Amino acid sequence: MRDNFTAKTIETLRLRVAEKCSNPSCRAPTSAPSPDPLKRLSGGRAAHITAAAPLGARYDANLSPEQRMDISNGIWLCMSCAWKIDSNAQLYSVDLLHEWKTRAEFSASNEWCKSSIAQGGWNTGEELQKARKFISQFSILQQAMFYQSYREGSRLPRDCFNHLQWLRNSLCPQFWNNRNELWSFNPDIRAKQEYIIFLLHHLMARLQIQGWVEERCFSGNLDMVYPRQNYILSAGEKALVNTNLESMFELLNEMESFRAALDH
């Protein structure tokens, strides 16, 4: 038996994010006018953060039916994103979905009763230049993805390791604001920038940076090497490897789609 949300809970989840998808890379409106003037089209869904029934994504047997039905266990998403989070529960974790929900509600609060930035209120050429420069800062992640595997003796070039840490620190909330030279005043560009930053911080939080040690490789360059282990990776450790790599792929895919959009 499924512990479904009540109609009131569904409506509240929808309205608390201004009827937009809570995925920060999507934020698609989930409501539109129907051809019938008395009806509307709905493309959203109140998704469970922890599943409503056994065998569902992120199911937690320790929760009571009341807790599963509670609004705190719900997130409003478009249909596409609702399907996506349930198709990969490792990548879309409970903590990540709560973060999405918090960010979406915060954005809705900030936008409430405020006009949006007028189209053309910025220099398009300058904003595209900022966006391309922003993307170029992440190019080294493509190199990192081929090294980062958490297997015995895996190597990560020292300059790549340093750049990942520098990116994380330079794009933390206290430095990412309208005084940053790469901050875009175009809301569509900035939404992409902020989601890429969000993915970067999410990835770095999952990487066991303290597990790497410095070692000089045969070419004389300094590499970061994941220490040799005397045991086979457990199922949990293998899951962590896969989750880290999937996070990296998601970040790279988001950057590539951003780059492609800029080139049109």
C-alpha atoms as a printed R data frame, in Angstrom:
    type eleno elety resid chain resno       x      y       z
1   ATOM     1    CA   MET     A     1   0.000  0.000   0.000
2   ATOM     2    CA   ARG     A     2   1.293  3.438  -0.950
3   ATOM     3    CA   ASP     A     3   1.462  6.278   1.536
4   ATOM     4    CA   ASN     A     4   0.238  8.960  -0.853
5   ATOM     5    CA   PHE     A     5   0.060 12.688  -0.200
6   ATOM     6    CA   THR     A     6  -3.281 14.318   0.461
7   ATOM     7    CA   ALA     A     7  -4.720 16.737  -2.099
8   ATOM     8    CA   LYS     A     8  -3.993 19.630   0.267
9   ATOM     9    CA   THR     A     9  -0.341 18.591   0.640
10  ATOM    10    CA   ILE     A    10   0.048 18.330  -3.149
11  ATOM    11    CA   GLU     A    11  -1.437 21.783  -3.664
12  ATOM    12    CA   THR     A    12   0.793 23.306  -0.983
13  ATOM    13    CA   LEU     A    13   3.938 21.740  -2.452
14  ATOM    14    CA   ARG     A    14   3.000 23.118  -5.867
15  ATOM    15    CA   LEU     A    15   2.268 26.646  -4.675
16  ATOM    16    CA   ARG     A    16   5.288 26.927  -2.374
17  ATOM    17    CA   VAL     A    17   7.580 26.842  -5.422
18  ATOM    18    CA   ALA     A    18   5.345 29.059  -7.586
19  ATOM    19    CA   GLU     A    19   4.313 26.061  -9.713
20  ATOM    20    CA   LYS     A    20   7.861 25.601 -11.026
21  ATOM    21    CA   CYS     A    21   9.962 22.449 -11.068
22  ATOM    22    CA   SER     A    22  12.269 22.332  -8.030
23  ATOM    23    CA   ASN     A    23  15.223 20.935 -10.001
24  ATOM    24    CA   PRO     A    24  17.609 23.930 -10.133
25  ATOM    25    CA   SER     A    25  18.719 23.042 -13.670
26  ATOM    26    CA   CYS     A    26  15.115 22.901 -14.891
27  ATOM    27    CA   ARG     A    27  12.772 25.316 -13.068
28  ATOM    28    CA   ALA     A    28  10.192 24.754 -15.807
29  ATOM    29    CA   PRO     A    29   6.686 26.147 -15.210
30  ATOM    30    CA   THR     A    30   4.335 23.240 -14.548
31  ATOM    31    CA   SER     A    31   1.070 25.007 -15.268
32  ATOM    32    CA   ALA     A    32  -0.299 26.605 -18.443
33  ATOM    33    CA   PRO     A    33  -3.659 27.645 -19.929
34  ATOM    34    CA   SER     A    34  -5.796 24.963 -21.528
35  ATOM    35    CA   PRO     A    35  -7.677 25.578 -24.790
36  ATOM    36    CA   ASP     A    36 -10.753 25.345 -22.569
37  ATOM    37    CA   PRO     A    37 -10.942 28.757 -20.827
38  ATOM    38    CA   LEU     A    38 -12.199 27.096 -17.645
39  ATOM    39    CA   LYS     A    39  -9.309 24.628 -17.379
40  ATOM    40    CA   ARG     A    40  -5.534 24.580 -17.125
41  ATOM    41    CA   LEU     A    41  -2.755 22.211 -18.177
42  ATOM    42    CA   SER     A    42  -0.671 20.632 -15.430
43  ATOM    43    CA   GLY     A    43   2.750 19.101 -16.058
44  ATOM    44    CA   GLY     A    44   3.912 18.756 -12.477
45  ATOM    45    CA   ARG     A    45   3.961 16.093  -9.810
46  ATOM    46    CA   ALA     A    46   4.364 15.947  -6.034
47  ATOM    47    CA   ALA     A    47   7.179 13.400  -5.798
48  ATOM    48    CA   HIS     A    48   8.189 11.506  -2.683
49  ATOM    49    CA   ILE     A    49  11.712 12.142  -1.425
50  ATOM    50    CA   THR     A    50  11.664  8.783   0.335
51  ATOM    51    CA   ALA     A    51   9.399  6.355  -1.495
52  ATOM    52    CA   ALA     A    52   5.736  5.925  -0.683
53  ATOM    53    CA   ALA     A    53   6.024  2.118  -0.797
54  ATOM    54    CA   PRO     A    54   8.648 -0.646  -0.521
55  ATOM    55    CA   LEU     A    55  10.885 -1.148  -3.577
56  ATOM    56    CA   GLY     A    56  10.498  2.531  -4.463
57  ATOM    57    CA   ALA     A    57  13.441  4.909  -4.827
58  ATOM    58    CA   ARG     A    58  15.057  5.899  -1.516
59  ATOM    59    CA   TYR     A    59  12.506  3.888   0.515
60  ATOM    60    CA   ASP     A    60  13.105  4.205   4.267
61  ATOM    61    CA   ALA     A    61  11.525  1.424   6.321
62  ATOM    62    CA   ASN     A    62  12.157  3.394   9.511
63  ATOM    63    CA   LEU     A    63   9.595  6.047   8.587
64  ATOM    64    CA   SER     A    64   5.978  5.763   9.663
65  ATOM    65    CA   PRO     A    65   3.150  6.113   7.111
66  ATOM    66    CA   GLU     A    66   2.442  9.563   8.548
67  ATOM    67    CA   GLN     A    67   6.052 10.632   7.968
68  ATOM    68    CA   ARG     A    68   5.998  9.385   4.379
69  ATOM    69    CA   MET     A    69   2.800 11.341   3.739
70  ATOM    70    CA   ASP     A    70   4.089 14.491   5.436
71  ATOM    71    CA   ILE     A    71   4.825 17.579   3.356
72  ATOM    72    CA   SER     A    72   8.452 17.434   4.520
73  ATOM    73    CA   ASN     A    73   8.830 14.249   2.440
74  ATOM    74    CA   GLY     A    74   7.554 15.840  -0.757
75  ATOM    75    CA   ILE     A    75   9.098 17.856  -3.573
76  ATOM    76    CA   TRP     A    76   7.359 19.479  -6.546
77  ATOM    77    CA   LEU     A    77   8.872 18.534  -9.921
78  ATOM    78    CA   CYS     A    78   7.957 18.507 -13.580
79  ATOM    79    CA   MET     A    79   7.047 15.076 -14.939
80  ATOM    80    CA   SER     A    80  10.436 14.611 -16.599
81  ATOM    81    CA   CYS     A    81  12.447 15.385 -13.462
82  ATOM    82    CA   ALA     A    82  10.127 13.290 -11.290
83  ATOM    83    CA   TRP     A    83  10.882 10.291 -13.508
84  ATOM    84    CA   LYS     A    84  14.611 11.103 -13.508
85  ATOM    85    CA   ILE     A    85  15.040 11.161  -9.712
86  ATOM    86    CA   ASP     A    86  13.357  7.773  -9.339
87  ATOM    87    CA   SER     A    87  15.417  6.170 -12.101
88  ATOM    88    CA   ASN     A    88  18.716  6.825 -10.285
89  ATOM    89    CA   ALA     A    89  18.266  6.893  -6.519
90  ATOM    90    CA   GLN     A    90  22.027  6.836  -5.873
91  ATOM    91    CA   LEU     A    91  22.673 10.020  -7.807
92  ATOM    92    CA   TYR     A    92  19.514 11.780  -6.621
93  ATOM    93    CA   SER     A    93  19.913 11.203  -2.907
94  ATOM    94    CA   VAL     A    94  17.607 12.254  -0.075
95  ATOM    95    CA   ASP     A    95  20.004 15.046   0.921
96  ATOM    96    CA   LEU     A    96  20.233 16.329  -2.649
97  ATOM    97    CA   LEU     A    97  16.449 16.451  -3.067
98  ATOM    98    CA   HIS     A    98  16.040 18.312   0.221
99  ATOM    99    CA   GLU     A    99  18.643 20.787  -1.053
100 ATOM   100    CA   TRP     A   100  16.658 21.235  -4.284
101 ATOM   101    CA   LYS     A   101  13.485 21.825  -2.325
102 ATOM   102    CA   THR     A   102  15.097 24.393  -0.037
103 ATOM   103    CA   ARG     A   103  16.616 26.260  -2.981
104 ATOM   104    CA   ALA     A   104  13.355 26.261  -4.952
105 ATOM   105    CA   GLU     A   105  11.360 27.639  -2.027
106 ATOM   106    CA   PHE     A   106  14.061 30.246  -1.381
107 ATOM   107    CA   SER     A   107  13.927 31.324  -5.039
108 ATOM   108    CA   ALA     A   108  10.143 31.545  -4.954
109 ATOM   109    CA   SER     A   109  10.346 33.744  -1.843
110 ATOM   110    CA   ASN     A   110  12.876 36.053  -3.506
111 ATOM   111    CA   GLU     A   111  10.805 36.326  -6.692
112 ATOM   112    CA   TRP     A   112   7.479 36.862  -4.928
113 ATOM   113    CA   CYS     A   113   5.737 40.048  -6.097
114 ATOM   114    CA   LYS     A   114   8.897 41.261  -7.847
115 ATOM   115    CA   SER     A   115   9.172 42.043 -11.520
116 ATOM   116    CA   SER     A   116  11.698 40.062 -13.511
117 ATOM   117    CA   ILE     A   117  14.689 41.737 -15.143
118 ATOM   118    CA   ALA     A   118  13.556 43.396 -18.352
119 ATOM   119    CA   GLN     A   119  14.635 41.659 -21.563
120 ATOM   120    CA   GLY     A   120  17.513 43.581 -23.105
121 ATOM   121    CA   GLY     A   121  18.468 45.269 -19.822
122 ATOM   122    CA   TRP     A   122  22.049 44.009 -20.254
123 ATOM   123    CA   ASN     A   123  24.696 43.901 -22.956
124 ATOM   124    CA   THR     A   124  24.188 40.516 -24.608
125 ATOM   125    CA   GLY     A   125  27.726 40.371 -25.970
126 ATOM   126    CA   GLU     A   126  29.240 41.046 -22.555
127 ATOM   127    CA   GLU     A   127  27.013 38.461 -20.886
128 ATOM   128    CA   LEU     A   128  27.962 35.779 -23.428
129 ATOM   129    CA   GLN     A   129  31.632 36.636 -22.954
130 ATOM   130    CA   LYS     A   130  31.237 36.199 -19.182
131 ATOM   131    CA   ALA     A   131  29.489 32.876 -19.724
132 ATOM   132    CA   ARG     A   132  32.236 31.531 -21.997
133 ATOM   133    CA   LYS     A   133  34.924 32.628 -19.540
134 ATOM   134    CA   PHE     A   134  32.951 30.956 -16.753
135 ATOM   135    CA   ILE     A   135  32.775 27.693 -18.711
136 ATOM   136    CA   SER     A   136  36.499 27.792 -19.486
137 ATOM   137    CA   GLN     A   137  37.217 27.668 -15.741
138 ATOM   138    CA   PHE     A   138  35.737 24.168 -15.661
139 ATOM   139    CA   SER     A   139  37.583 22.640 -18.605
140 ATOM   140    CA   ILE     A   140  40.036 20.870 -16.303
141 ATOM   141    CA   LEU     A   141  37.163 18.790 -14.926
142 ATOM   142    CA   GLN     A   142  37.153 16.881 -18.201
143 ATOM   143    CA   GLN     A   143  40.704 15.834 -17.399
144 ATOM   144    CA   ALA     A   144  39.783 14.984 -13.813
145 ATOM   145    CA   MET     A   145  36.977 12.671 -14.873
146 ATOM   146    CA   PHE     A   146  39.408 10.310 -16.568
147 ATOM   147    CA   TYR     A   147  41.582 10.034 -13.470
148 ATOM   148    CA   GLN     A   148  39.026 10.053 -10.664
149 ATOM   149    CA   SER     A   149  38.008  6.428 -10.139
150 ATOM   150    CA   TYR     A   150  38.811  5.516  -6.524
151 ATOM   151    CA   ARG     A   151  40.596  2.352  -7.495
152 ATOM   152    CA   GLU     A   152  43.908  1.210  -6.127
153 ATOM   153    CA   GLY     A   153  46.737  3.389  -7.438
154 ATOM   154    CA   SER     A   154  44.431  5.804  -9.294
155 ATOM   155    CA   ARG     A   155  46.242  9.014 -10.204
156 ATOM   156    CA   LEU     A   156  44.968 12.581 -10.325
157 ATOM   157    CA   PRO     A   157  47.404 15.242 -11.615
158 ATOM   158    CA   ARG     A   158  48.366 17.689  -8.892
159 ATOM   159    CA   ASP     A   159  47.413 20.764 -10.936
160 ATOM   160    CA   CYS     A   160  43.986 19.253 -11.593
161 ATOM   161    CA   PHE     A   161  43.533 18.486  -7.903
162 ATOM   162    CA   ASN     A   162  44.526 22.048  -6.974
163 ATOM   163    CA   HIS     A   163  42.203 23.555  -9.571
164 ATOM   164    CA   LEU     A   164  39.214 21.592  -8.293
165 ATOM   165    CA   GLN     A   165  39.845 22.921  -4.809
166 ATOM   166    CA   TRP     A   166  40.393 26.454  -6.127
167 ATOM   167    CA   LEU     A   167  37.098 26.349  -8.042
168 ATOM   168    CA   ARG     A   168  35.229 25.173  -4.972
169 ATOM   169    CA   ASN     A   169  36.691 27.928  -2.810
170 ATOM   170    CA   SER     A   170  36.412 30.768  -5.340
171 ATOM   171    CA   LEU     A   171  32.776 29.981  -6.157
172 ATOM   172    CA   CYS     A   172  31.540 29.618  -2.595
173 ATOM   173    CA   PRO     A   173  28.469 31.746  -1.661
174 ATOM   174    CA   GLN     A   174  30.476 34.590  -0.119
175 ATOM   175    CA   PHE     A   175  32.312 35.209  -3.433
176 ATOM   176    CA   TRP     A   176  29.570 34.326  -5.924
177 ATOM   177    CA   ASN     A   177  27.526 37.522  -6.170
178 ATOM   178    CA   ASN     A   178  27.034 40.458  -8.546
179 ATOM   179    CA   ARG     A   179  30.524 41.749  -7.729
180 ATOM   180    CA   ASN     A   180  32.091 38.617  -9.238
181 ATOM   181    CA   GLU     A   181  33.473 39.335 -12.723
182 ATOM   182    CA   LEU     A   182  31.819 36.194 -14.103
183 ATOM   183    CA   TRP     A   183  28.362 36.828 -12.595
184 ATOM   184    CA   SER     A   184  25.808 37.154 -15.408
185 ATOM   185    CA   PHE     A   185  22.904 39.578 -15.158
186 ATOM   186    CA   ASN     A   186  21.021 37.520 -17.722
187 ATOM   187    CA   PRO     A   187  18.786 35.327 -15.502
188 ATOM   188    CA   ASP     A   188  18.832 32.381 -17.930
189 ATOM   189    CA   ILE     A   189  22.634 32.338 -18.068
190 ATOM   190    CA   ARG     A   190  22.961 32.843 -14.325
191 ATOM   191    CA   ALA     A   191  20.568 29.974 -13.597
192 ATOM   192    CA   LYS     A   192  22.884 27.670 -15.571
193 ATOM   193    CA   GLN     A   193  25.951 29.109 -13.836
194 ATOM   194    CA   GLU     A   194  24.453 28.552 -10.402
195 ATOM   195    CA   TYR     A   195  23.436 24.990 -11.155
196 ATOM   196    CA   ILE     A   196  26.945 24.177 -12.398
197 ATOM   197    CA   ILE     A   197  28.353 25.676  -9.182
198 ATOM   198    CA   PHE     A   198  25.844 23.652  -7.176
199 ATOM   199    CA   LEU     A   199  26.939 20.438  -8.908
200 ATOM   200    CA   LEU     A   200  30.593 21.301  -8.316
201 ATOM   201    CA   HIS     A   201  30.052 21.715  -4.572
202 ATOM   202    CA   HIS     A   202  27.930 18.560  -4.472
203 ATOM   203    CA   LEU     A   203  30.674 16.609  -6.223
204 ATOM   204    CA   MET     A   204  33.468 17.972  -4.029
205 ATOM   205    CA   ALA     A   205  31.489 17.140  -0.907
206 ATOM   206    CA   ARG     A   206  31.312 13.511  -2.025
207 ATOM   207    CA   LEU     A   207  34.960 13.122  -2.964
208 ATOM   208    CA   GLN     A   208  37.158 11.745  -0.207
209 ATOM   209    CA   ILE     A   209  39.830 14.368  -0.756
210 ATOM   210    CA   GLN     A   210  41.649 13.391   2.432
211 ATOM   211    CA   GLY     A   211  42.271  9.926   0.963
212 ATOM   212    CA   TRP     A   212  44.703 11.206  -1.664
213 ATOM   213    CA   VAL     A   213  48.457 11.465  -1.052
214 ATOM   214    CA   GLU     A   214  51.134 13.260  -3.041
215 ATOM   215    CA   GLU     A   215  53.598 11.116  -4.990
216 ATOM   216    CA   ARG     A   216  56.112 11.837  -7.744
217 ATOM   217    CA   CYS     A   217  55.364  9.791 -10.853
218 ATOM   218    CA   PHE     A   218  57.901  8.331 -13.293
219 ATOM   219    CA   SER     A   219  57.844 11.502 -15.442
220 ATOM   220    CA   GLY     A   220  58.894 13.604 -12.467
221 ATOM   221    CA   ASN     A   221  55.532 15.361 -12.128
222 ATOM   222    CA   LEU     A   222  53.662 15.499  -8.847
223 ATOM   223    CA   ASP     A   223  50.450 13.458  -8.875
224 ATOM   224    CA   MET     A   224  47.811 12.796  -6.259
225 ATOM   225    CA   VAL     A   225  47.551  9.036  -5.779
226 ATOM   226    CA   TYR     A   226  44.773  7.153  -4.067
227 ATOM   227    CA   PRO     A   227  46.605  4.883  -1.558
228 ATOM   228    CA   ARG     A   228  46.964  1.195  -2.322
229 ATOM   229    CA   GLN     A   229  44.577 -0.962  -0.372
230 ATOM   230    CA   ASN     A   230  44.991 -4.529   0.837
231 ATOM   231    CA   TYR     A   231  41.350 -5.423   0.371
232 ATOM   232    CA   ILE     A   232  38.745 -5.541  -2.362
233 ATOM   233    CA   LEU     A   233  36.298 -2.646  -2.513
234 ATOM   234    CA   SER     A   234  33.078 -3.345  -0.644
235 ATOM   235    CA   ALA     A   235  29.679 -2.960  -2.274
236 ATOM   236    CA   GLY     A   236  29.238  0.355  -0.468
237 ATOM   237    CA   GLU     A   237  32.611  1.649  -1.687
238 ATOM   238    CA   LYS     A   238  31.815  0.600  -5.256
239 ATOM   239    CA   ALA     A   239  28.508  2.448  -4.986
240 ATOM   240    CA   LEU     A   240  30.409  5.542  -3.829
241 ATOM   241    CA   VAL     A   241  32.732  5.278  -6.838
242 ATOM   242    CA   ASN     A   242  29.772  5.049  -9.209
243 ATOM   243    CA   THR     A   243  27.947  7.927  -7.536
244 ATOM   244    CA   ASN     A   244  31.024 10.169  -7.732
245 ATOM   245    CA   LEU     A   245  31.537  9.387 -11.401
246 ATOM   246    CA   GLU     A   246  27.855  9.943 -12.184
247 ATOM   247    CA   SER     A   247  28.035 13.319 -10.425
248 ATOM   248    CA   MET     A   248  31.050 14.198 -12.556
249 ATOM   249    CA   PHE     A   249  29.231 13.129 -15.730
250 ATOM   250    CA   GLU     A   250  26.203 15.219 -14.774
251 ATOM   251    CA   LEU     A   251  28.426 18.249 -14.217
252 ATOM   252    CA   LEU     A   252  30.181 17.758 -17.560
253 ATOM   253    CA   ASN     A   253  26.892 17.217 -19.395
254 ATOM   254    CA   GLU     A   254  25.480 20.396 -17.892
255 ATOM   255    CA   MET     A   255  28.580 22.328 -18.977
256 ATOM   256    CA   GLU     A   256  28.411 20.911 -22.506
257 ATOM   257    CA   SER     A   257  24.736 21.831 -22.892
258 ATOM   258    CA   PHE     A   258  25.538 25.320 -21.589
259 ATOM   259    CA   ARG     A   259  28.421 25.665 -24.056
260 ATOM   260    CA   ALA     A   260  26.230 24.474 -26.945
261 ATOM   261    CA   ALA     A   261  23.514 26.983 -26.038
262 ATOM   262    CA   LEU     A   262  26.066 29.814 -26.069
263 ATOM   263    CA   ASP     A   263  27.247 28.876 -29.561
264 ATOM   264    CA   HIS     A   264  23.782 29.216 -31.111
